[in-house]
Amino acid sequence: MKTITCNGVIYTCPFFDAMPPLTADERIELKADIDKNGITYPVVVTETNEVIDGHNRLEIAAELGLAVVPFTVKSGLTTDQKNEHAVNLNLHRRHLSQDQKREIIARRLKTDPAQSNNMIAAELKVSDKTVGTVRKALEATSEIPKLIITRGKDGRSRKSKRTLPAGGEAEHEAEHTPATVKKTKSPYPWWSDLGCAAEEVTRSAAAFKRLAKLPVAERSPHLVLAVIEQLSRTLTNLEQRATEGGAP
């Protein structure tokens, strides 16, 4: 992990790749400005000296030997919240090209492909169609698994709006309810999630089969872990809702 030592303190930078790196010219310009005016935007860190925002400024401050470096400390954040802060703080200051925005989206999807397109779009201030385009490109190259259930900002898992391919490993049979059966409102709202969970199990099985057939050069543990994590989230969410709502 990248670390920076400034004024005798070691800071870790777990989120330094949340945004595209500065170009050589941008870094030269930033260093010249800091050398002349000092650091005007405080470096944002956690209570354990993790740099959430400002690793470039902190690194330059160390290079210049600045004795005074302003900090803002954020405490009690989850890993997701830290990452969200790292992206949002940069988005408000940096002017990014479309390619850079797509790169950020790709990094977010590779880190957690189960996040919904709408969730990522809202956080990165882009359209959900842009996120969808990047997702499809990553799925096509097997850099992330194809998921039919994604997680929204509220933590709920929902079926994504995509058409499943007919036939082959991903074939799903539609359930038919007899017309004579009178529909009644279930006392357990989460019961409808069983269908989505079943589809996710089937989808995960198909994903494992596809991964098993990948050429050796394309194999990567993070692809397998992403499928496992998504399936685990789906089942854990279902378990929690069943526990909270009781069982029929």
CORRACOR-V649084 format. One line per field, one symbol per residue. ss: DSSP state (@ for helix, = for strand, . for the rest). burial: 1 if it has 16 or more other C-alpha atoms within 10 Angstrom, else 0. A space follows every 10 residues. Layout:
ss = ???
burial = ???
//
This chain:
ss = ..====..== ==........ ...@@@@@@@ @@@@@@@... ..====...= ===.@@@@@@ @@@@...... ====....@@ @@@@@@@@@@ @......@@@ @@@@@@@@@@ @...=.@@@@ @@@@...@@@ @@@@@@@@@@ ........== =.....===. .......@@@ .......... ........@@ @@@@@@@@@@ @@@@@@@@@@ @@...@@@.. @@@@@@@@@@ @@@@@@@@@@ @@@@@...
burial = 0001010000 1111110110 0000000001 1001000110 0011110001 1111111111 1100010010 1001000000 0111111100 1000000000 1111111111 0011111111 1001010100 1101100100 0111111111 1100001110 0000000001 0000000000 0000000001 1010011011 1111111000 1000000000 0011011001 1011101100 11000000
//
